[in-house]
Amino acid sequence: MKAVYPVICALTMLASGPALRAADLNQTIQSTSRDERFVARDPVRHPLEELQFFGLRPDANVVEIWPGGGYWTQILGPYLHDKGTYTLALGPEDKAGSAFSKMLAAHPALEGSFRTTQFDAGHLDFAPADSADLVLTFRNLHNWMEAGNAPQMLAAIHRVLKPGGIFGVEDHRGHTTAPQDPSAKDGYVRQSYAIGLIEKAGFRLVGSSEINANPKDTANWPKGVWTLPPTFALKDRDHAKYAAIGEGDNFVLKFEKIAH
């Protein structure tokens, strides 16, 4: 029997205005159609450098795992619109009222630039095996560790990637000398721990980048990484102090799928 994947919204690449068509990655990032709040974070998140590091091509089959507020959707959707395929693997938080749904409501034209599928512990078979050139996830590994299902999620991603395909991972980097909390409740993951966890799932580390490093982040805050911007979990308390530190220190890792 042919496998049926949980595609929520498999939209065709519909014709749209120039703002949603950009063959050049830098042109896409510089587009005036992006939210100002996202553009303001570009100096910290370095979208051009990070996507180039992962080897993004305009004709690639790309899956982004758990899009959060949609920062990357406003870049990847238009860039892959004409020649590539962009699939959003939505998580349990991506539903009506979520940050992503609000972003999409403000940018309805984006809907024609991606497909969606469900990916969580109950939906591990989220895309055809050996189908993706590139799977990307930004600041989500710690969530899977907290849920206790990181090995299963990583195994599912391994299955979806083509042999030799690339898995790009960004997350908050722990700096303490204490053993890694397997649940990563403070949002931090020691880089060596992340590498070991991902390689155990059948990947090989092929590169790392310091583009999102922040040496001011000691990874030891009252409310974990969410103490820092943009969340400011303590609200007005010591706001200036944490604003001066900036966003959390983040590792950027590039893995290649090793065929079993």
Sequence and secondary structure as in RCSB ss.txt:
>XXXX:A:sequence
MKAVYPVICALTMLASGPALRAADLNQTIQSTSRDERFVARDPVRHPLEELQFFGLRPDANVVEIWPGGGYWTQI
LGPYLHDKGTYTLALGPEDKAGSAFSKMLAAHPALEGSFRTTQFDAGHLDFAPADSADLVLTFRNLHNWMEAGNA
PQMLAAIHRVLKPGGIFGVEDHRGHTTAPQDPSAKDGYVRQSYAIGLIEKAGFRLVGSSEINANPKDTANWPKGV
WTLPPTFALKDRDHAKYAAIGEGDNFVLKFEKIAH
>XXXX:A:secstr
      EEEE       GGG  SSHHHHHT TTS HHHHTTHHHH HHHHHHHHT  TT EEEEE  TTSTTHHH
HHHHHTTTSEEEEEE TT STTSHHHHHHHH GGGGGG EEEE STT    S TT EEEEEEES HHHHHHHT H
HHHHHHHHHHEEEEEEEEEEEEEE  SS   TT TTS EEHHHHHHHHHHTTEEEEEEE TT  TT  S  TTGG
GGSTTT TTTTTTHHHHHHH S  EEEEEEEE   
